[in-house]
Amino acid sequence: MGTLSKDLSETVHRIAFQDIRPDKPSNQYPSDPLLARLKELGSELWIDTGDLELAQSIWKTELTALTTNNTLANQVVQSGVMDAVIQETVDKLAEAASGLSREELIMEVGFVINCRIALRLVEAFKVKVSVELHPAISRDIEKSVEYGKRYFAVCPDYFIVKVPLTPEGLLATRRIRQENIPVNLTLGFSARQNYLAARLANPNYVNVFLGRLNAVVADNSAGSGEWVGEKVTLHTQSAVEEVRNNHAAVKTRLIAASIRNGGQVATLAGLDVQTIPPKAMKEFQESGRTPDQIQKTEGTALNPELGSGHDWSARVAKLWDVDGDFRKSVDRLMARGDLDQMSGFDLIRLCEDSGLDLFHPFTGQDLNKIQDDGKIPKLADWSGAIALDDLMTQSALQSFTRDQNALDGRIASFLK
């Protein structure tokens, strides 16, 4: 898959582009006292959906952004609401993109669809919206940089580019950020992953997918799962704040992602950003809590129950730890003068040489198994030499790949 020609890129841009009216949203949305309390404690509040109508039904004045991803985009596309846009795009590219392969054509139509889904949200709410790169380019630095620039160019006032936390994604983010393009570096599962990301790539946002961490512990009988994701998230907040305090150029903020219920929303009060699914937000609002009952929680106050006899229990605790040796390894990495010339393989090798088990060399067969297992891997099937955060990132990426394949399949059904 080569770099798109300038003329064709401009053609796709024109199809994807939609002028955003400068007026404020026509609907006047109410305030919510519980959400206002979260804002008072320092949390920025986003909604985790690509569904415009659903977002409109729950929107409050305290909400300031929305996130979409491959799974959420696929849900919108499978509803049929974007069918006319798909057909329009296919028709317009029939001649302009005659030299593209079928795979490349699907990629370009998908780019337009992602833009249009996000632009519908921008038009309705006039807030920032995260748009995610296609998983097929997650290990390609040049394509990630190219598409990051292209997404931003469609709506520079409102788009945030979502890049997955792979070795190549880290290096691509580093380059994209040097052009002042906002990046949401996604699919993080530990404090140490995000400490490295903040230092190396300086994205605007990093993430902890906390609900999946609770689920992987519970589903694999490594403990009850309670408080695992919350503890990792709060300790990651401390690690990211440390980086911001010690490195003035770093502005990275933490997003609590994969929130599953209203209790987690309350526990994470004061975190930099919470991106909340509609169901969890409704549960929080209807919990019976009063604003004065919402207080910040310290990560040290949470004690997850981990099964002492489980092979993975010790590795779970590693998710919230950023020890001195890890910090020194990152310091050595940042002292290098060739970071902007590195390949993903170079970064993997340097991490291995430093004893950092961040990037296991998963085979194609491994990735197929991960995709078949879904969002939550079966830990018994994997060597203890594989770090849990690394495995979870791969599981998330492969889950998104499966949903992206379904979205691409719908696009393909419109091709002659």
C-alpha positions as CSV (number, residue, x, y, z in Angstrom):
1,M,0.0,0.0,0.0
2,G,1.8,3.1,-1.3
3,T,1.5,6.7,-0.4
4,L,-1.6,8.3,-2.1
5,S,-0.8,10.7,-4.9
6,K,-1.3,14.4,-4.1
7,D,-4.2,14.8,-6.7
8,L,-6.0,11.7,-5.4
9,S,-5.5,12.8,-1.8
10,E,-7.0,16.2,-2.6
11,T,-10.0,14.5,-4.4
12,V,-10.7,12.3,-1.3
13,H,-10.3,15.3,0.9
14,R,-13.0,17.2,-1.1
15,I,-15.4,14.3,-0.7
16,A,-14.7,13.9,3.0
17,F,-14.8,17.6,3.8
18,Q,-17.9,19.3,5.2
19,D,-18.1,22.9,6.0
20,I,-18.9,23.4,9.7
21,R,-21.2,26.4,10.4
22,P,-19.7,28.7,13.0
23,D,-22.9,29.1,15.0
24,K,-23.4,27.4,18.3
25,P,-25.6,24.2,18.5
26,S,-29.2,25.1,18.1
27,N,-30.3,22.9,21.0
28,Q,-29.9,24.2,24.5
29,Y,-28.7,21.3,26.6
30,P,-29.3,21.2,30.4
31,S,-26.6,21.1,33.1
32,D,-26.2,18.1,35.4
33,P,-25.1,18.8,39.0
34,L,-23.1,15.5,39.3
35,L,-21.2,16.2,36.1
36,A,-20.7,19.8,37.2
37,R,-19.1,18.4,40.4
38,L,-16.7,16.2,38.3
39,K,-15.7,19.3,36.4
40,E,-15.2,21.2,39.6
41,L,-12.7,18.5,40.7
42,G,-10.7,18.8,37.5
43,S,-12.1,16.2,35.2
44,E,-12.9,16.9,31.5
45,L,-15.9,14.9,30.4
46,W,-16.3,13.2,27.1
47,I,-18.9,10.8,25.7
48,D,-17.8,7.5,24.1
49,T,-20.1,7.1,21.1
50,G,-20.3,7.7,17.4
51,D,-24.1,7.6,17.4
52,L,-25.3,11.2,16.8
53,E,-28.9,10.6,17.9
54,L,-27.9,8.8,21.1
55,A,-25.4,11.5,22.0
56,Q,-28.1,14.2,21.4
57,S,-30.5,12.4,23.8
58,I,-28.1,12.5,26.7
59,W,-25.9,15.6,26.1
60,K,-25.3,18.0,28.9
61,T,-23.5,21.3,29.0
62,E,-20.6,19.8,31.0
63,L,-19.6,17.5,28.1
64,T,-16.7,18.8,26.0
65,A,-15.8,16.1,23.4
66,L,-16.7,12.7,21.9
67,T,-14.6,9.7,21.0
68,T,-15.1,7.3,18.2
69,N,-13.2,4.2,17.4
70,N,-13.3,1.3,14.9
71,T,-15.9,-0.6,16.9
72,L,-18.2,2.5,17.3
73,A,-17.8,3.5,13.7
74,N,-18.7,0.0,12.6
75,Q,-21.9,0.1,14.7
76,V,-22.9,3.3,12.9
77,V,-22.1,1.9,9.5
78,Q,-23.9,-1.4,10.1
79,S,-27.0,0.6,11.0
80,G,-27.2,1.8,7.4
81,V,-27.1,5.5,8.2
82,M,-24.0,5.9,6.2
83,D,-25.0,3.9,3.1
84,A,-25.8,6.9,1.0
85,V,-22.4,8.4,1.8
86,I,-20.7,5.1,0.9
87,Q,-22.5,5.0,-2.4
88,E,-21.7,8.6,-3.1
89,T,-18.0,8.1,-2.4
90,V,-17.7,5.0,-4.4
91,D,-19.4,6.7,-7.4
92,K,-17.1,9.8,-7.1
93,L,-14.0,7.7,-6.9
94,A,-14.9,5.4,-9.7
95,E,-12.8,7.4,-12.2
96,A,-10.6,9.4,-10.0
97,A,-9.3,6.3,-8.2
98,S,-9.2,3.9,-11.1
99,G,-5.5,3.1,-10.4
100,L,-6.2,2.0,-6.8
101,S,-6.3,-1.6,-5.7
102,R,-9.6,-2.9,-4.1
103,E,-7.9,-2.8,-0.7
104,E,-6.7,0.8,-1.2
105,L,-10.2,1.9,-2.5
106,I,-11.8,0.4,0.6
107,M,-9.3,2.3,2.8
108,E,-10.2,5.6,1.1
109,V,-13.9,5.1,1.3
110,G,-13.4,4.2,5.0
111,F,-11.4,7.4,5.5
112,V,-14.4,9.4,4.1
113,I,-16.8,7.5,6.3
114,N,-14.8,8.1,9.5
115,C,-14.6,11.8,8.6
116,R,-18.3,12.0,7.9
117,I,-19.3,10.2,11.2
118,A,-17.1,12.5,13.2
119,L,-18.2,15.6,11.3
120,R,-21.9,14.9,12.1
121,L,-20.9,15.0,15.7
122,V,-18.9,18.2,15.3
123,E,-21.7,19.9,13.5
124,A,-24.2,19.0,16.2
125,F,-22.1,19.9,19.3
126,K,-19.2,22.1,18.1
127,V,-16.8,20.1,20.3
128,K,-13.6,18.0,19.7
129,V,-14.0,14.5,18.3
130,S,-11.4,11.7,18.2
131,V,-11.1,9.9,14.8
132,E,-9.2,6.6,14.8
133,L,-6.7,5.3,12.2
134,H,-7.4,2.1,10.3
135,P,-5.8,-0.9,12.2
136,A,-4.1,-2.1,9.0
137,I,-1.6,0.8,9.2
138,S,-0.9,0.3,13.0
139,R,2.6,-1.0,12.2
140,D,3.4,1.5,9.4
141,I,5.0,4.8,10.6
142,E,4.8,6.6,7.2
143,K,1.1,5.7,6.6
144,S,0.1,6.6,10.1
145,V,1.8,10.0,9.7
146,E,0.2,10.5,6.3
147,Y,-3.4,9.6,7.4
148,G,-2.9,11.5,10.7
149,K,-2.2,14.7,8.6
150,R,-5.1,14.0,6.3
151,Y,-7.6,13.5,9.0
152,F,-6.5,16.7,10.7
153,A,-6.6,18.6,7.4
154,V,-10.3,17.7,7.0
155,C,-11.3,19.5,10.3
156,P,-8.3,21.1,12.0
157,D,-10.5,23.0,14.5
158,Y,-12.1,19.9,15.9
159,F,-10.5,16.6,15.0
160,I,-8.1,14.7,17.3
161,V,-6.2,11.9,15.6
162,K,-6.4,8.5,17.4
163,V,-3.2,6.4,17.1
164,P,-2.8,2.9,18.6
165,L,0.0,2.2,21.1
166,T,2.3,0.1,18.9
167,P,6.1,0.8,18.5
168,E,5.3,2.4,15.2
169,G,2.3,4.2,16.6
170,L,4.6,5.8,19.3
171,L,7.1,6.9,16.7
172,A,4.4,8.2,14.3
173,T,2.8,10.1,17.1
174,R,6.2,11.7,17.9
175,R,6.4,13.0,14.3
176,I,2.7,14.0,14.1
177,R,3.0,16.0,17.3
178,Q,6.0,17.9,16.0
179,E,3.5,19.5,13.5
180,N,1.1,20.5,16.3
181,I,-1.5,18.0,15.3
182,P,-3.5,16.8,18.4
183,V,-3.1,13.0,19.1
184,N,-5.0,10.7,21.3
185,L,-2.6,7.7,21.8
186,T,-5.0,4.9,22.5
187,L,-5.0,1.3,23.7
188,G,-2.9,1.8,26.8
189,F,-3.3,-0.6,29.8
190,S,-0.6,0.4,32.3
191,A,1.2,3.2,34.0
192,R,4.5,2.2,32.4
193,Q,3.2,2.1,28.9
194,N,1.8,5.6,29.3
195,Y,4.9,6.9,31.1
196,L,7.0,5.9,28.0
197,A,4.4,7.3,25.7
198,A,4.4,10.7,27.4
199,R,8.2,10.9,27.4
200,L,8.8,9.6,23.9
201,A,5.8,10.9,21.9
202,N,4.2,13.7,23.9
203,P,0.7,12.9,22.7
204,N,-2.1,15.2,23.9
205,Y,-3.8,12.2,25.5
206,V,-3.0,8.7,26.6
207,N,-5.5,6.1,27.8
208,V,-6.1,3.3,30.3
209,F,-8.8,0.9,29.2
210,L,-9.7,0.1,32.8
211,G,-12.9,-1.9,32.3
212,R,-11.0,-4.5,30.3
213,L,-8.4,-4.8,33.0
214,N,-11.1,-5.7,35.6
215,A,-12.6,-8.2,33.1
216,V,-9.3,-9.9,32.3
217,V,-8.6,-10.6,35.9
218,A,-12.1,-11.8,36.7
219,D,-12.6,-13.8,33.6
220,N,-9.3,-15.6,34.1
221,S,-10.0,-16.3,37.8
222,A,-6.9,-14.3,38.8
223,G,-9.0,-12.4,41.4
224,S,-12.3,-10.7,41.6
225,G,-11.2,-8.0,39.2
226,E,-12.6,-5.3,41.4
227,W,-10.5,-2.1,41.6
228,V,-7.8,-3.4,39.3
229,G,-8.5,-1.0,36.4
230,E,-9.3,1.9,38.7
231,K,-6.0,1.5,40.6
232,V,-4.0,1.3,37.3
233,T,-5.8,4.4,36.1
234,L,-5.1,6.5,39.2
235,H,-1.5,5.4,39.4
236,T,-1.1,6.2,35.7
237,Q,-2.5,9.7,36.5
238,S,0.3,10.2,39.0
239,A,2.9,8.9,36.5
240,V,1.7,11.3,33.8
241,E,1.6,14.2,36.2
242,E,5.2,13.4,37.2
243,V,6.3,13.6,33.5
244,R,4.4,16.9,33.1
245,N,6.0,18.4,36.2
246,N,9.5,17.3,35.3
247,H,9.4,18.0,31.5
248,A,7.9,21.3,30.6
249,A,7.4,20.5,27.0
250,V,5.2,17.5,27.8
251,K,1.5,18.3,28.0
252,T,0.1,14.8,27.9
253,R,-3.2,14.2,29.8
254,L,-4.7,10.9,30.8
255,I,-8.1,9.5,29.6
256,A,-10.0,6.9,31.6
257,A,-11.4,4.7,28.9
258,S,-13.5,1.5,28.8
259,I,-15.6,2.7,31.8
260,R,-18.2,0.1,32.5
261,N,-20.4,1.6,35.2
262,G,-21.4,4.7,37.2
263,G,-19.4,3.7,40.2
264,Q,-16.2,3.9,38.2
265,V,-17.1,7.4,37.1
266,A,-17.4,8.4,40.7
267,T,-14.2,6.7,41.8
268,L,-12.2,8.5,39.1
269,A,-13.4,12.0,40.0
270,G,-10.6,14.5,39.3
271,L,-8.9,12.4,36.7
272,D,-7.7,14.5,33.7
273,V,-10.4,13.1,31.3
274,Q,-13.1,10.6,31.5
275,T,-14.7,9.3,28.3
276,I,-17.9,7.8,29.4
277,P,-20.3,5.5,27.5
278,P,-23.9,6.6,27.6
279,K,-25.0,3.7,29.7
280,A,-22.4,4.3,32.4
281,M,-23.2,8.1,32.4
282,K,-26.9,7.4,32.9
283,E,-26.1,5.0,35.8
284,F,-23.9,7.6,37.4
285,Q,-26.6,10.3,37.1
286,E,-29.2,7.9,38.5
287,S,-27.1,6.5,41.3
288,G,-28.6,8.6,44.1
289,R,-25.3,10.3,44.9
290,T,-25.2,13.9,45.7
291,P,-22.5,16.3,44.5
292,D,-20.9,16.6,47.9
293,Q,-20.4,12.9,48.0
294,I,-18.2,13.0,45.0
295,Q,-14.6,13.2,46.1
296,K,-11.1,12.5,44.6
297,T,-9.8,9.0,45.3
298,E,-6.1,8.2,45.9
299,G,-4.8,5.2,44.0
300,T,-3.1,3.9,47.2
301,A,-6.6,3.6,48.8
302,L,-7.6,0.8,46.4
303,N,-6.6,-2.7,47.1
304,P,-7.6,-5.1,44.3
305,E,-8.2,-8.7,45.4
306,L,-5.7,-10.9,43.4
307,G,-5.5,-14.6,43.7
308,S,-2.2,-15.4,45.3
309,G,-1.9,-18.8,43.6
310,H,-2.6,-17.6,40.0
311,D,0.4,-17.4,37.7
312,W,-0.6,-14.0,36.4
313,S,-1.3,-12.3,39.7
314,A,2.1,-10.8,40.1
315,R,2.0,-9.5,36.6
316,V,-1.2,-7.7,37.3
317,A,0.5,-5.6,40.0
318,K,3.1,-4.6,37.4
319,L,0.4,-2.6,35.6
320,W,0.4,0.2,38.1
321,D,4.1,0.3,38.8
322,V,6.8,2.5,37.2
323,D,9.9,1.6,39.1
324,G,13.3,3.3,39.1
325,D,14.9,0.9,36.6
326,F,12.1,1.6,34.1
327,R,12.6,5.4,34.5
328,K,16.3,5.0,34.0
329,S,15.8,3.0,30.8
330,V,13.4,5.6,29.4
331,D,16.0,8.3,30.3
332,R,18.6,6.4,28.3
333,L,16.2,6.1,25.4
334,M,15.4,9.8,25.4
335,A,19.1,10.7,25.4
336,R,19.5,9.2,22.0
337,G,19.9,11.5,19.0
338,D,18.3,9.2,16.5
339,L,14.7,8.9,17.8
340,D,13.2,10.6,14.8
341,Q,15.0,8.2,12.4
342,M,14.0,5.0,14.3
343,S,11.9,2.2,12.9
344,G,9.5,0.2,15.0
345,F,11.9,-2.6,14.9
346,D,14.6,-0.3,16.3
347,L,12.4,0.7,19.2
348,I,11.6,-2.9,19.9
349,R,15.2,-3.9,19.9
350,L,16.2,-1.0,22.2
351,C,13.5,-1.9,24.7
352,E,14.6,-5.6,24.6
353,D,18.2,-4.5,25.2
354,S,17.1,-2.5,28.2
355,G,15.1,-5.4,29.6
356,L,11.8,-3.8,29.0
357,D,9.1,-6.4,28.1
358,L,6.8,-4.0,26.3
359,F,6.7,-5.4,22.8
360,H,6.5,-9.2,22.4
361,P,7.2,-10.5,18.9
362,F,3.7,-12.0,18.3
363,T,3.5,-14.2,15.2
364,G,0.7,-14.0,12.6
365,Q,-0.7,-17.2,14.2
366,D,-0.6,-15.5,17.6
367,L,-2.5,-12.5,16.3
368,N,-5.2,-14.7,14.7
369,K,-5.7,-16.5,18.0
370,I,-5.9,-13.2,19.9
371,Q,-8.5,-11.9,17.4
372,D,-10.5,-15.1,17.8
373,D,-10.5,-14.8,21.6
374,G,-11.9,-11.2,21.5
375,K,-11.3,-8.3,23.8
376,I,-10.3,-10.5,26.8
377,P,-7.4,-13.0,26.2
378,K,-7.3,-16.4,27.9
379,L,-4.2,-16.0,30.0
380,A,-3.5,-19.7,30.4
381,D,-2.7,-19.9,26.7
382,W,0.1,-17.4,26.9
383,S,3.6,-17.6,28.3
384,G,4.3,-15.8,31.5
385,A,7.2,-14.0,29.6
386,I,4.5,-11.9,27.9
387,A,3.6,-8.8,29.8
388,L,-0.1,-8.4,30.5
389,D,-0.2,-4.8,29.3
390,D,1.4,-5.8,26.0
391,L,-1.1,-8.7,25.6
392,M,-4.0,-6.5,26.4
393,T,-3.0,-3.9,23.8
394,Q,-2.7,-6.5,21.2
395,S,-6.1,-7.9,22.2
396,A,-7.7,-4.5,21.9
397,L,-6.0,-3.9,18.5
398,Q,-7.1,-7.2,17.1
399,S,-10.7,-6.6,18.4
400,F,-10.7,-3.3,16.6
401,T,-9.3,-5.1,13.5
402,R,-12.2,-7.5,13.5
403,D,-14.8,-4.7,13.7
404,Q,-12.9,-2.7,11.0
405,N,-13.1,-5.8,8.8
406,A,-16.8,-5.8,9.2
407,L,-17.0,-2.1,8.3
408,D,-14.7,-2.7,5.3
409,G,-17.0,-5.6,4.3
410,R,-20.0,-3.3,4.1
411,I,-18.0,-0.9,2.0
412,A,-16.9,-3.8,-0.3
413,S,-20.6,-4.7,-0.9
414,F,-21.0,-1.3,-2.7
415,L,-18.1,-2.0,-5.1
416,K,-18.8,-3.3,-8.6
